[in-house]
Amino acid sequence: MRLLTYEQLRAEKGIPYCRDHLRRKCKKGEFPSPIELSESRIAWLEGDVDAWIGQRAASSRWRAPDAEPPPLKVGPLREPQPRAPAHNGVTTSYLACFPDPVPDGEVLVHNRVRPAKRGGTRGFRFWLQVPSPDLSACHCGWAAELGQHFTTTAAAAE
C-alpha cells in the first residue's frame, strides 16, 4: 500500500486539479478522500486513486494523459450549427463532424484560428462552401486524410 502526496498526484498520476478544487471534489465524493497523516499533512491511497482514474478513463468525457486520442470522427453530415452570413453574402453552416466524402462542387474550409480536431474548440470552425477567390489552399496539416482544404484569406477574414 503506497501513499501519494498532492505533488505526486500531479506528477505521477497526471491529476490536473489545484488543491482547492481537489478538496471540493473530495468533499462531494467525486475523488477519493485523503488520509490525514498529521495536522497539516494528507495523502491518498494509490489504489484508490488508480481505481478513480480507471473509472474516469472508461467514461467518454475524460482520457488518461498518456491515452491514445480518439479516432477522427468522420461520418454523414449532421445538423449544421447556424452561422452568420459568410463573405460575399453567401450563407453557410458550421459542421459538427467531418463530411464523408466532401460533396462534389464544394470544398472544406476552416477559419483562421489554430486548427483543432473538434469544431467549436478554441474558436475553431469548419464548413463546406463553393470554391471562391477569397479562399486560399491551407497546408496546416489539419485533417490530412480528407485531402486538400482551404482557409479564408487575410483580406476576407477582416
HUSUL-V25685 format. One record per pair of residues at least 4 apart in sequence whose ideal C-beta (glycine too) atoms are under 8 Angstrom apart, sorted by the first residue. I is the first residue (numbers start at 1). GAP is how many residues later the second one is. Records with the same first field share a line. If there is no record, write none. Layout:
BEGIN
I = GAP ; GAP
END
This chain:
BEGIN
1 = 44 ; 45 ; 46
2 = 43 ; 44
3 = 32 ; 34 ; 40 ; 41 ; 42 ; 43
4 = 4 ; 5 ; 8 ; 9 ; 39 ; 40 ; 41 ; 42 ; 45
5 = 4 ; 38
6 = 4 ; 13 ; 16 ; 36
7 = 4
8 = 4 ; 5
9 = 4 ; 6 ; 13 ; 35 ; 40
10 = 4 ; 5 ; 6
13 = 36 ; 37 ; 40
14 = 50 ; 51 ; 52
15 = 7 ; 34
17 = 4 ; 5 ; 8 ; 14
18 = 4
19 = 4
20 = 4
21 = 4
22 = 4 ; 9
23 = 4
24 = 4
25 = 5 ; 6
26 = 4 ; 5 ; 6 ; 7 ; 8
31 = 21
32 = 12 ; 13 ; 16 ; 17 ; 19 ; 20
34 = 8 ; 9 ; 10
35 = 7 ; 8 ; 9 ; 10
36 = 5 ; 6
37 = 4 ; 5 ; 6
44 = 4 ; 5
45 = 4
46 = 4
47 = 4
48 = 4
49 = 4
50 = 4
51 = 4
52 = 4
53 = 4 ; 11
54 = 4
55 = 4
56 = 6 ; 8
57 = 5 ; 6 ; 7 ; 10
63 = 4 ; 6 ; 7
69 = 48
72 = 26 ; 45 ; 71 ; 73
73 = 24 ; 25 ; 44 ; 45
74 = 23 ; 24 ; 25 ; 26 ; 72
75 = 22 ; 23 ; 25
76 = 23 ; 24
77 = 18 ; 20 ; 22
78 = 17 ; 18 ; 19
79 = 17
80 = 13 ; 14 ; 15 ; 16 ; 47
81 = 12 ; 13 ; 14 ; 15 ; 38 ; 39
82 = 11 ; 12
83 = 8 ; 9 ; 10 ; 11 ; 42 ; 44
84 = 7
85 = 4 ; 5 ; 6
86 = 4 ; 5 ; 6 ; 41 ; 43
87 = 45 ; 47 ; 65 ; 69
88 = 44 ; 46
90 = 39 ; 40 ; 42
92 = 35 ; 36 ; 37
93 = 34
94 = 25 ; 26 ; 31 ; 32 ; 33
95 = 4 ; 24 ; 31 ; 32 ; 33
96 = 23
97 = 22
98 = 10 ; 45 ; 48
99 = 4 ; 9 ; 29 ; 47
102 = 4 ; 5 ; 6 ; 26 ; 44 ; 45
103 = 25
105 = 25
106 = 22 ; 23 ; 24 ; 25
107 = 21 ; 22 ; 23 ; 24 ; 28 ; 41 ; 42 ; 43
108 = 18 ; 19 ; 20 ; 35 ; 38 ; 41 ; 42
109 = 17 ; 18 ; 19 ; 20 ; 26 ; 40 ; 41 ; 42 ; 43
110 = 5 ; 14 ; 15 ; 16 ; 17 ; 28 ; 32 ; 39 ; 40 ; 41
111 = 12 ; 13 ; 14 ; 15 ; 40 ; 41 ; 46
112 = 39 ; 40 ; 42 ; 45
113 = 9 ; 10 ; 11 ; 12
114 = 8 ; 10
115 = 9 ; 25 ; 26 ; 27 ; 28
116 = 5 ; 6 ; 8
117 = 4 ; 25 ; 26
118 = 6
119 = 5 ; 6 ; 7
120 = 4 ; 5
126 = 23
129 = 6
131 = 4 ; 19
134 = 18 ; 19 ; 21 ; 22
135 = 15 ; 16 ; 17 ; 18 ; 21
136 = 14 ; 15 ; 16 ; 17
137 = 11 ; 13
138 = 4 ; 11 ; 12 ; 13
140 = 11
142 = 7
143 = 6
152 = 4 ; 5
153 = 4
154 = 4
END
